[in-house]
Amino acid sequence: MIQVENVVKRFPGGQEALRGLSLIVDKGEMVFVTGHSGAGKSTLLKLIALIDRPTSGQVLVDGQNTRRIPRRRIPAYRRQIGMVFQDHKLLNDRPVFDNVALPLVIAGVGRREAARKVRAALDQVDLLRKEKQPPETLSSGEQQRVGIARAIVSRPKLLIADEPTGNLDPDLSLEVMRIFRRFNEVGVTVLIASHDIALIDQLGCRRIRLENGVVQQDDEDEEDFVADYAENLRPDGRPDPWP
């Protein structure tokens, strides 16, 4: 699903965020990218989402070389990717429903179909009853779940998240990861940048550690999760979480 080949990202002034980075994330994997502040985690996700482009090297996503995607085709490319940010990036002048519907509106989805998809997505994050509320009236955990609903409402192949639990307590962090796991279990590739090593260790997923813009460590996938957490991370009886 993701193939990063000898990528360098150099910013004006000469600072290198990535220095010949190479890694592969297979389709259907759930992978965490860790590392100290400035290690290159956020830069990597921005390159995958085509928020930025590499100075050299290449990034391939689902067989597409992002260097060859022209600016006019970036919106269509991003429709296959769900993006979740630490600061939510919600519009407080619009209710929860409209925030989640935004990607569908941009894509030109009809009103009836969009409403069905939005409500299904909100149901998956247990916020259907709050669809008319402004985001600013919700807790931090609820706001993050709105962001996740917006990310998955278009049924993306790939879900990327940048420090999605950075502002949450341990219980809410586990709740958010449970949502990511639900989508991963039906085939969605999930890539998460996080500094929460304790939580990552509990999940038992593959971990790629960056240091100074290169891969310092790449753990193999673990077949089994920690027993105390495995039950919490299974789907809640709904076989397919997609809207």
Secondary structure, 3 states (H helix, E strand, C coil): CEEEEEEEEECCCCCEEEEEEEEEECCCCEEEEECCCCCCHHHHHHHHCCCCCCCEEEEEECCEEHHHCCHHHHHHHHCCEEEEECCCCCCCCCCHHHHHHHHHHHHCCCHHHHHHHHHHHHHHCCCHHHCCCCHHHCCHHHHHHHHHHHHHCCCCCEEEEECCCCCCCHHHHHHHHHHHHHHHCCCCEEEEECCCHHHHHHHCCEEEEEECCEEEEECCCCCCCCHHHHHHHCCCCCCCCCC
